[in-house]
Amino acid sequence: MPPHPSSSVQRAREELAGRLRAIRREAGLTGRELAVRCGWSESKSSRIENAKTPPADSDIRAWCRACDADDRVPDLVAANRQSVSAHVQWRSLQRSGLRRVQESTESLYQRTRVFRVYVSDVIPGFLQTPGYASALLSSIAEFRGTPNDVSDAVAARIRRNSVLNNGAHRFSFVLEESVLRYRLCGAETMAAQLGHLLGVMDLQNVALGIVPFSGQRTVWPMPTFTIFDSSRVHADTLDAASTLTQPSQVELYTRAFEGLSQEAVRGAAARALVASALASLD
């Protein structure tokens, strides 16, 4: 008997099934009528609608064609693929150590041309010094109870981050000012990290903005996320790393990034915020 799918995968399947059921009902079709139009059994329609059988991409296309809803296909196909691979549990990724987590994204980083990164908690991985990365990953390893391969993980992260110095890649970062203030390491290590941040701001392929504490906001702080080109989003939570590929999801995060970016200060004003955080370390 095959293993029962994880709860996150099952929830994604149930959500997809509900969307397909709603499309059928909007079209005014019964399950039998849909089955006739698609050329399959009524029981197949029922299994798909009740999340008993995951549909193939071709099933989704046939379903939407039968319901005159071809415009829904891209989102639904992306959701179907996400139901299997989008919600990757950090614990399963980290079971063999943190180095694997860093190495798992190397090819994605190399082929991405435009990165848009919003952070509300820690210095972005792209911009971390070895000392800061070591302190952060050590904390994660201890909290997770994973194998202690922090040194290898830091080396893998720094190697992965070499794309920052490649002019073929462009980066836009938006940081909350709180990121500059959180003490996740010693004062000396944090000072080196903030100094590195100032240096990165001089790179031609990097745009860095900071959302200050002061001033009224129109977009609220939200969990950290990264947009890779215009094709996928990585949104991290405590228990999982979600990969979002539905066009509507990518568009939603893109709008959020644009709004947050408008809240940020840049240039001399951003440097002043970093300098203030540096001064507070004394």
N, C-alpha and C positions, 0 to 999 in steps of 0.2 A: 504494500500500500504506500503510495507516494507521501512524503512528509507534507503536513499541512502548511500552507504558506504563512509567512510572518504576518502579524496583525497589520503592519503598515502596508504590505503588498495587498492584503485582502481588502483593506479599506479603499485603496486606490482602485481595485477591481470593482468594488461595489459602487463607487462613485461613477466610474465609467459606465457600468451597467445602467445606473439610474439615468444618466444623460442619454443613452441610447433609447431607453424606455420612453423618456419624455419626448424625444424626437418622433418616435412612432405615434405617440398619442397626439402630438401636435398635428401630425399628418392625417389624423382621423382613421388610422388603420388598426385592425385587430392583429393579434399575433399570427393568425392563420393567413390573413391577407398579405402581411409582410413576407411570410415564408414563401407564398406562391410567387410574389414578385422577385424574391431573391433566388428562387429555385432550390430551396432546401426544406427540411422538415419543420413542422411547427414546434416540435420538441427542441430543435436547435435554437430557435428564437427564444424559447422559454429559458433554456440553459444560459444563454448569453445575458438575457435580461435579469436573471437572478444570480448572476456572478458565479454560476456553477462551472461554466466553461469559458476561459478567456478567448475572446475573438481574435482571429487573424486580422492583419491590416486589410486584406481583401474582403473579409466579412464586413468590416466597418464601411468600406467604400460601397459595397453592395447595399448595405442597410441605408446609408444616406442617399444613395441614388434612388432606392425604392420610395423614400420619403421626401424626395425633391429637396434634399438638404445637403447638396454637394459642398456648400460653403463651410460646413461644419467638419469636413474630413480632416484638414490639417491638424486642428486642435485635438481631435479625437484619436487620430493615429499616434500623435506625440504622447497623449495621455496613456494609450495602450502600451507603448514602449516603456514609459515611465513606471507603470505598475509593476514591472519586473526589476528595473535597474535604478530607478530614481532615488529611492529612499535607502541608501546604504548605511547600515548600522555601523557606527564608529567602533563598537566593540569587536565586530567581526573583522574590520579592517585592521584594527590595532592588535589583534590577538598575537600576531607574530612580530610585533614591535612597531614603533613610530616611524622607523625608516621607510617601511613599506608605504605608509600614508603619503610621505613626501614624494617617493618615486612614482607613485601611481598616477600623478598628474603631469609628469615631465613632458610626455608627448603632446598633451593638450596645450601646455604652456608654449611649446615650440611652434605649434601651428596657428595659435591665436595671434591676430595682428593688433586688435584693439581690446584693451582691458579697461573695464570700469569697475572700480573697487570702492565700496562704502564700508567703513568700520566704525563701530560704536563702543568697542571693548578693548582691543589691544592694537599695538602697532601692526599694520598689515605685514603678512609674511614676506612679501616682496621687499619690504623696507627694513627688515629686522637685521640687527648686527648679530654675529655669532653669540655674543654674551647674552643679549636679550633673548634670542631664540632658545638658548640653552636653559635659561631660567624658566621660560614659559613652558617648554616641552618637558622639563623635569617635573614641573607642577602637574602637568597633564598626566604624565606617566604614573606619578604617585597617586593621583586621584582615581585614575582608571585601574590601577593595579596591573599595568601592562609590563612586558619585558623592558628592562632598563637599557635601551640602546640609544640614549639621547645623543651621545657624541656622533654616532653614525647618522642619526636623524638630522642633526644640525648640519652636518656636512652635505647630506642629500638636499636639504632645503637651500643652502647657499649655492650649491651647484645648479639646482633648478632655477634659482632666481637670477642666473646669469643673463636671462632674456632681458632683464632691465637695462643692460648695457648694449643691447643690440638695437640699432636705430630702425630696424624693420618692424619693431613692436612699439606701440604707443600706449601710454598709461594715463588714466585720469583717476586720481584718488580724492575721496572726500572723507575727512576724519572729523569726528566729534572732538571738541576741545578736551573732553574728559579723558580721551585716549592718551593725551600728553601728561596727564596728572596721575593716572593709576600707577602705583608703585608695585610692580610685579618682580622687581629685582632690586639690588642695592643701588645706592645713590650714584656711585661711580659708573656702574654699568648703564644706568638710566641716562646719565649725562652723556656718555658716549653714544647712546642710541639717539638722543635728541640732536646731538651734533651731527650725526650721520643723516638725520632727517633734513637738516638745513642744507647739507651738501647735495642730497638727492634733488632738492628743489631747483638746482642749477642745471640739471640735465635737460637737453632740448626735447626729448621725447616724453617728458614727464610733466603733467599738470597736477598740482597739489593744492587743494583747498581745505580750510578748517572751518567748521561751524562753531562759532564762539558761544560761550555761555550767555553773553549779553545780547539783548535785542529780542524782539518778538518774532516767533517762528510761525511759518505757515505749514511746514512739514515736520512731523514729530520724529524723534529719534526711533530707529527701528533696528532689528537684528542685522548683523553683518551679512553682506552678500557681494558676490563678484559676477559681473556680466562678461562673458567671453564672446567677442565680436557681437553679433546680434542673433546668436544661435542657441545659447544655453546660459543658465544661471546656476551658481552654486550658492545655496543658502544654508548656513550652518546653525544648528541648535545644539543643546547639551548632549542629546542622545543620537544625533544623526546628521549626515551631510546629504541634503536633498539636491538632486540634479533636476532642474526644471527645463523642459525643452518645448513645451506647448507654446506656439506663437503668442497666444493671449497672455501667458505667464511672463514670457520674455518682455513683451510690450509693457506689462504692468510694472515690472521692476525697472525698465528703462525710464518710464515716466517718474517713478519714485526717485531714481538717481538724478534725473534732470532737476526735479524739485529740490532735492537736498543740495545739489550743486549750486543752485541759485542762492541758497542760504549761506554758503561758504564765503569766507574772505580769502584773498590770495595775495601774492607778492609781499610787499613790506608789512601789510597787516597780518598775514599768516606767519611771517618770520617773527613778528613781535610777540605773537602768542607762544611760539616755541621758545623764544628767549625768556619769556616770563616763566614758563614751566621750568626752564633750566635754572633760573634764579631761585626758584622756590626749593630747589634741592639743597641749598646751602643750610 
